[in-house]
Amino acid sequence: MTITVKVGEAKTRLSDLLARVGAGEEIIIARGDTPIAKLTRIEKANDLVAALAEARAARARAKRVTRKEILAWRREGARGV
């Protein structure tokens, strides 16, 4: 879930907002009605399992490519097209 907070509120509630970001939420900080920053969680380097799962899921959603298509792309690249 994404929430938007004003700069003053963000300064007052920074610890609470960081806890929410740590739990996976995304926080947008706005000056007036203009968004100026986004707080997001930094994924740990050892979250390899999650990254692999995400990559596999993306690959499963992707359209299948034939060998013929791959060879055609390769020829196009060799011609500089």
CYANA upper distance limits for C-alpha pairs under 8 A (distance plus 0.5 A):
  1 MET  CA     25 GLU  CA      5.84
  1 MET  CA     26 GLU  CA      6.85
  2 THR  CA     25 GLU  CA      6.51
  2 THR  CA     26 GLU  CA      5.19
  2 THR  CA     27 ILE  CA      6.12
  2 THR  CA     28 ILE  CA      7.66
  3 ILE  CA     25 GLU  CA      8.49
  3 ILE  CA     26 GLU  CA      7.15
  3 ILE  CA     27 ILE  CA      5.67
  3 ILE  CA     28 ILE  CA      6.62
  4 THR  CA     27 ILE  CA      6.35
  4 THR  CA     28 ILE  CA      5.03
  4 THR  CA     29 ILE  CA      6.27
  4 THR  CA     30 ALA  CA      7.30
  5 VAL  CA      9 GLU  CA      6.72
  5 VAL  CA     10 ALA  CA      6.69
  5 VAL  CA     27 ILE  CA      7.85
  5 VAL  CA     28 ILE  CA      6.79
  5 VAL  CA     29 ILE  CA      5.62
  5 VAL  CA     30 ALA  CA      6.56
  6 LYS  CA     10 ALA  CA      6.67
  6 LYS  CA     29 ILE  CA      6.13
  6 LYS  CA     30 ALA  CA      5.31
  6 LYS  CA     31 ARG  CA      6.33
  6 LYS  CA     32 GLY  CA      7.14
  7 VAL  CA     11 LYS  CA      6.77
  7 VAL  CA     29 ILE  CA      6.48
  7 VAL  CA     30 ALA  CA      6.47
  7 VAL  CA     31 ARG  CA      6.37
  8 GLY  CA     12 THR  CA      6.82
  9 GLU  CA     13 ARG  CA      6.49
 10 ALA  CA     14 LEU  CA      5.84
 10 ALA  CA     17 LEU  CA      7.80
 10 ALA  CA     29 ILE  CA      7.52
 13 ARG  CA     17 LEU  CA      6.61
 14 LEU  CA     18 LEU  CA      6.55
 15 SER  CA     19 ALA  CA      6.78
 16 ASP  CA     20 ARG  CA      6.87
 17 LEU  CA     21 VAL  CA      6.69
 17 LEU  CA     27 ILE  CA      7.86
 18 LEU  CA     22 GLY  CA      6.55
 19 ALA  CA     23 ALA  CA      6.86
 20 ARG  CA     24 GLY  CA      7.10
 20 ARG  CA     25 GLU  CA      6.12
 20 ARG  CA     26 GLU  CA      8.37
 21 VAL  CA     25 GLU  CA      5.16
 21 VAL  CA     26 GLU  CA      6.28
 21 VAL  CA     27 ILE  CA      7.45
 21 VAL  CA     39 LEU  CA      7.34
 21 VAL  CA     40 THR  CA      6.35
 21 VAL  CA     41 ARG  CA      6.02
 22 GLY  CA     41 ARG  CA      6.19
 24 GLY  CA     40 THR  CA      8.08
 24 GLY  CA     41 ARG  CA      6.79
 25 GLU  CA     40 THR  CA      7.60
 25 GLU  CA     41 ARG  CA      8.19
 26 GLU  CA     38 LYS  CA      7.57
 26 GLU  CA     39 LEU  CA      6.34
 26 GLU  CA     40 THR  CA      5.62
 26 GLU  CA     41 ARG  CA      8.03
 27 ILE  CA     38 LYS  CA      6.15
 27 ILE  CA     39 LEU  CA      5.48
 27 ILE  CA     40 THR  CA      7.25
 28 ILE  CA     35 PRO  CA      6.96
 28 ILE  CA     36 ILE  CA      8.02
 28 ILE  CA     37 ALA  CA      6.32
 28 ILE  CA     38 LYS  CA      4.98
 28 ILE  CA     39 LEU  CA      6.83
 29 ILE  CA     35 PRO  CA      6.29
 29 ILE  CA     36 ILE  CA      6.41
 29 ILE  CA     37 ALA  CA      5.62
 29 ILE  CA     38 LYS  CA      6.58
 29 ILE  CA     39 LEU  CA      8.26
 30 ALA  CA     34 THR  CA      5.71
 30 ALA  CA     35 PRO  CA      4.51
 30 ALA  CA     36 ILE  CA      5.81
 30 ALA  CA     37 ALA  CA      7.44
 31 ARG  CA     35 PRO  CA      6.83
 31 ARG  CA     36 ILE  CA      7.09
 43 GLU  CA     47 ASP  CA      7.31
 47 ASP  CA     51 ALA  CA      6.92
 48 LEU  CA     52 LEU  CA      6.53
 49 VAL  CA     53 ALA  CA      6.66
 50 ALA  CA     54 GLU  CA      6.68
 51 ALA  CA     55 ALA  CA      6.69
 52 LEU  CA     56 ARG  CA      6.58
 53 ALA  CA     57 ALA  CA      6.61
 54 GLU  CA     58 ALA  CA      6.71
 55 ALA  CA     59 ARG  CA      6.67
 56 ARG  CA     60 ALA  CA      6.64
 57 ALA  CA     61 ARG  CA      6.91
 58 ALA  CA     62 ALA  CA      6.84
 65 VAL  CA     69 GLU  CA      6.95
 65 VAL  CA     70 ILE  CA      7.67
 66 THR  CA     70 ILE  CA      7.01
 67 ARG  CA     71 LEU  CA      6.73
 68 LYS  CA     72 ALA  CA      6.69
 69 GLU  CA     73 TRP  CA      6.73
 70 ILE  CA     74 ARG  CA      6.69
 71 LEU  CA     75 ARG  CA      6.75
 72 ALA  CA     76 GLU  CA      6.74
 73 TRP  CA     77 GLY  CA      6.69
 74 ARG  CA     78 ALA  CA      6.79
 75 ARG  CA     79 ARG  CA      6.86
 76 GLU  CA     80 GLY  CA      6.89
 76 GLU  CA     81 VAL  CA      6.02
 77 GLY  CA     81 VAL  CA      6.55
